[in-house]
Amino acid sequence: MNTGAELLFPPYAIPHLKDLRGPRWRNLIERVLRLREDHPEALALSWMMMRLDGCRTCEVDSFKAMHGCVACAVQNIRRFKGSDGELLKMYDVALKEVRAYMAEQREFRRNPLARVDSD
């Protein structure tokens, strides 16, 4: 059994995706690799890959998990039937969601009582 399976898509798998598509994809991966793991763009790539790979439904004893996250991610990027442009659109959606979530969390830290429902 492989120990390279994580609960969700791990940042250590990102470099393995670089040469699997065209130049636009490679540029995205290279840009994200220069960022910290908690940067919104890095989080967005992981979020997009979690969706594409089906990380939420991965089981410890599944074929995917036994082969590990890197193998799963590589296989999913290789088998993706859409264009690089479609992958980049999926990334853009994930980035907007990450930024919205982070803004919501900042607002909540500023005013934690704003979210408490009053009856």
N, C-alpha and C positions, 0 to 999 in steps of 0.2 A: 504494500500500500504506500502511496506517495504522501509525504508530509507537507507538500506544497499547496494544500487546499486551505483556504481561509473562509471566514464567515461571509465576507463581502469582497469585492474586487480590490486586490492589494496594489498599492503604488509600485511595488517592485516588479510587477508584470508589465508596466508601461514601456520600458525600453524594448521589449520583445515584439512590440507592435509596429515599430518604426518603419521597417522595410517591407511591409505586407501590402501596401497600396501605392498610390501615386504620390507625386511631389507635394500636393496640398495636404494630404494626410501626414506625410513625413514631416512637413513643416510644423504642423500642429503638435505632433509628438515631441519633436525637438524643442519647441517652445515650452511645452509643459514640463519637460525634463529639466529645464533650467530653473523652475520654480520650486518653492517649498511645497511639501505635501499638503499643507493646509491652505494654500493659495486657492482662491475661488476657481481659477481655470483648471488647476490640478484636481480639485474636488469635482468639478463638472465632468472632466474626462472619466474619472472613476464612476460617477453617477451614471453617465451614459453607458459605460461598459457593464455596470451592474444590471442595467435593463437589457442590454443586448445579450449578455451571457446568461441571464436568468439566475443570478446569484441568490435571490431571495428564495427560490424553490430548490436550490441545490441541497442534496442530502449527503451526509457523510459517507454513506456506502454506495453512492451513485457512481456510474461510470465516469462522469465529469469530475467528481471530487477525487476519485482514485487517481486520475491522471494529473490533477492539480490545476490551479488557476491559470498559470501561464499557458499550458496546452489548451485549455478551454477558450481563453481569450484569443489566442492565435487562430484556432480553428474557426471561431465565430467571425473574426475579421476576414479571414480568407474566404469563408463561405458566404459572406454578406453579398446578396444579389444586387443591391443598389450601387449607385455611383459613390465616388468619394464625396461629391457635393451633398449627397443625401446623408452620409455619415457626419459631415460637417454641420449640416442643419440639425441633426440629432444632438450634436455637441452644443450648438448654439441654444437649443431649447433647454438642455441640462444646465448650461451656464446661467441662463435667465432664472431658472428655478433656484439654483444655488444662491445667486445674488439676492433674490427675493427673500429666501429663507434667512440669509444672514442679516438683511435689513430688518426683518421681523424680529430676530433675536436681539439686535441692537436696541430696537424700540422697546422691547419687553424689558431689557436691563435698565433702560432709562426710566420706564414707568411700569413696574410689574403689576400694579393694581388695575391698570387699564384693561386687562384681559379677564379680570374676575367678574363673573356674571352676578349681578345683584338681583335678588328675587323680591 
